[in-house]
Amino acid sequence: MENKKFDIIIVYAFNRLHNYYLPIIKTLSSKFSIGLLLSDEKNFCDKDGRNSFKKNRETEKKFRKLCDEFGSKRVYVNEKCHCKILLMHHYSYSDDYIKKIEKNIKSDKIVGLFYLLGTITGIDQLKKWKVKKYIAPAKYILDIRKETEADFKKAIDDIHISESGFPYKKYPVFDKENFDIDYIIAFPSPIHFRAGNEDKLYRFLKAVNSVVNQTDKHDKIYIKYHSVLDKHRYFERTISKNQNLLRLIAFLCKICLSVTPIKNIYNKIIYKIGASAYYNILTRNYQSLETLTEYHNLGIELFLPHVRKGLITGNSGSVLHALVNKLPIYNCDSQKDSPAFHPANEPYRIPYCNGKLKFDEKEFLRIPEECCEADLIEIIKEEI
């Protein structure tokens, strides 16, 4: 059988790493043939050690569906293919998968891709293939990691990495007219508020409520749940559907905590009840992005170009994308440390807003000009 031929083949791993595949496919598929390389394993998500895929099963399907709609063709790693350029992450692919790529996928050139705050797992494989071109969004963060992580420095010190920037603003994935949004509330990963941190979740949700209460009553505000799961919620059950009762409960919790400042079992319960009250006030007052699009669980960076006034969130990677979009950010999480924090977060860790709808535009200067101006699409076109 004759090899399938493409201008570009993009190696697929996990939707949360690949949001920029969408503008690549949407923008370039009219001029170039693009293949999306997938595993040939049946029941892929159900294999041991693949809980992340299993928890994102429906989102994975929708991501690939969108790739189809934008013009890429699905190809499987057991099929014989040839391409001019192979785009591939330094990801922890299985040995079997790597062997199938070596056997079946032939390319004139490979471009190694880094993803934001990714690990260095898999970089040795790209080096083994003698990849010469590597690109990364926010390359300055990689430079910081080289200075703070010996293993990271050792892994990438001998390769040249170019800045790719973020394509979402210049090459939007979704049509602007479908998104009438002033503010978006982005709930950070639950790892920031894991069990034992009920007080931190309470303070975060309390601050979010304070910020939204200062917005114009006509502003369009939507909630973006974190994409760690197909359906992520801080609380699955509500303590009441009555708004007035929820506000009363939140107020009473605030009073109780002000008179019992010592952290104990009693306060833990109060924090949890208060957090649930504030959370349900938000979710009952403001609609989720799922009311606007079936693709609501994809990365927030795809939607931020359509937000007019600001991002309301905590310590989250969404902050970096908002800064690139010159979108004001209101950080409602006062935590100075968290299981999810990393030294590389520091360049875009916005000061705590303390429940105020105030933002200093000097924060936009945190993003280097090189990152804002780099054009991923043009870089790929030049490689072809």
Helices and strands as residue ranges (DSSP letters): E 4-11, G 15-17, H 21-28, E 34-38, G 44-46, H 51-55, H 57-70, E 73-76, E 81-89, H 95-104, E 105-113, H 123-128, E 133-136, H 139-148, H 150-156, E 161-163, G 176-178, E 181-186, G 190-193, H 198-212, E 221-224, H 243-259, H 265-285, E 287-288, G 289-291, G 300-302, G 304-306, E 307-313, H 318-324, E 329-331, G 343-348, G 361-366, H 369-373, H 376-383
